[in-house]
Amino acid sequence: MTPIETEGSTARAELRLRLVFGEGAMIGPGKADLLELIAQTGSISAAGRAMNMSYKRAWMLVETMNAMFRAPVVQSARGGAKGGGAVLTETGAEVLRHYRALERRCADLGGAEIAAITALLGDMSDEK
């Protein structure tokens, strides 16, 4: 999610970008955040916990992304005596880097339009 600063408004807008590649193949803020947390923590389970997500759900999302791209985005090793772990592959790092750059570009280029839409919002004090 990319927060958008809007002048003269108490409302806060966030740009949530989802790329849909076809039937069931997509990447959005959740998968991007998961990749980022896997890179930071070195663990699918720790990344899932940080997102209040079950290990099973996090693993399923990783499997989905690994199947989506030509090369896996996450490489994992089973736990055990030496412990397990997960790392982003070169492809995973590249996907994440491009996705975050696209988020920033959309926020920058669409900032004026987002601010104009935000200015047209009604009273949001009761979270309507």
C-alpha positions, 0 to 999 in steps of 0.5 A, a space after each residue: 500500500 502506498 499512502 497518498 498525502 492529500 492537502 486540506 483533507 482529513 481523509 487518508 488515501 492509500 493506493 492498492 495496486 493489484 496486477 491480474 495476469 489471467 485466471 487466478 494469477 495475480 500479485 497485489 499488496 498482500 503477496 508483495 508484503 509477504 515477499 518483503 517479510 520473507 526477505 526480512 525474516 528469512 522465514 515463511 512462518 515468521 512472515 505469515 505471523 507478522 501479517 497475522 496469517 497462518 503458516 498454511 496460508 502463507 505457504 499456499 501464497 508462496 506456492 501460488 507465486 512460485 507456480 506463476 512465474 517462470 522461476 520460483 520467487 521463494 526458495 525454502 529449506 525444511 526445518 530440523 536440526 539445522 533449522 529451516 528458512 526461506 529466501 527470495 530468489 533472484 526472480 523474487 527480488 526482481 518481482 518485488 522490486 518492480 512491483 514496488 517501483 510500479 506502486 510508487 510510479 502510480 502514486 506519483 503520477 496519479 497523486 493529483 487525481 487521487 487528491 481530487 477524488 479524496 476532496 470529493 469524499 463525504 463525511 468519513 468520521 463514522 467510518 461509513 
